[in-house]
């Protein structure tokens, strides 16, 4: 797998596109956590998800670092359990 910086085609970009297309098409419920200063889930990505991923619940965690599970472990587990109970 090749990783290139900037815009353009790369294996990584193709992988993200495949994941995005799958998330758009799935009927499986999605729990989408995001935070301010997210690495992958920056504002534009969250806006795209909200406009394209059906059957999704979005939870803003506040400020976050690279791995949200390290920044917000208790909050994420509590919110996941609450969401899961609604399924």
For each residue, the residues with C-beta under 8 A, 3 or more apart:
1: 11 12 15
2: 10 11 12
3: 10 11 12
4: 8 10 12
5:
6:
7:
8: 4 13
9: 13 14
10: 2 3 4 13 14
11: 1 2 3 14 15
12: 1 2 3 4 15 16
13: 8 9 10 16 17
14: 9 10 11 17 18
15: 1 11 12 18 19
16: 12 13 19 20
17: 13 14 20 21
18: 14 15 21 22
19: 15 16 22 23
20: 16 17 23 24 48 52
21: 17 18 24 25
22: 18 19 25 26
23: 19 20 26 30 49 52 53 56
24: 20 21 52 53 54
25: 21 22
26: 22 23 30 55
27: 54 55
28: 55
29: 55 56 57 87
30: 23 26 53 55 56 57
31: 56 57 59 79 80 83
32: 41 46 49 53 56 57 58 59
33: 59 61 68 72 76 79
34: 38 41 46 58 59 60 61 64 68
35: 38 41 60 61 62 63 64 68 71 72
36: 62 63 64
37: 63 64 65
38: 34 35 41 42 45 46 64 68
39: 42 66
40: 45
41: 32 34 35 38 45 46 49
42: 38 39 45 46
43: 46 47
44: 47 48
45: 38 40 41 42 48 49
46: 32 34 38 41 42 43 49 50 58
47: 43 44 50 51
48: 20 44 45 51 52
49: 23 32 41 45 46 52 53 56 58
50: 46 47 53 56 58
51: 47 48
52: 20 23 24 48 49
53: 23 24 30 32 49 50 56
54: 24 27
55: 26 27 28 29 30
56: 23 29 30 31 32 49 50 53
57: 29 30 31 32 83
58: 32 34 46 49 50
59: 31 32 33 34 79 83
60: 34 35
61: 33 34 35 64 68 71 72 75 76
62: 35 36 72
63: 35 36 37 71
64: 34 35 36 37 38 61 68 71 72
65: 37 68 70 71
66: 39 70
67: 70 71
68: 33 34 35 38 61 64 65 71 72 76
69: 72 73 76
70: 65 66 67 73
71: 35 61 63 64 65 67 68
72: 33 35 61 62 64 68 69 75 76
73: 69 70 76 77
74: 77 78
75: 61 72 78 79
76: 33 61 68 69 72 73 79 80
77: 73 74 80 81
78: 74 75 81 82
79: 31 33 59 75 76 82 83
80: 31 76 77 83 84
81: 77 78 84 85
82: 78 79 85 86
83: 31 57 59 79 80 86 87
84: 80 81 87
85: 81 82
86: 82 83
87: 29 83 84
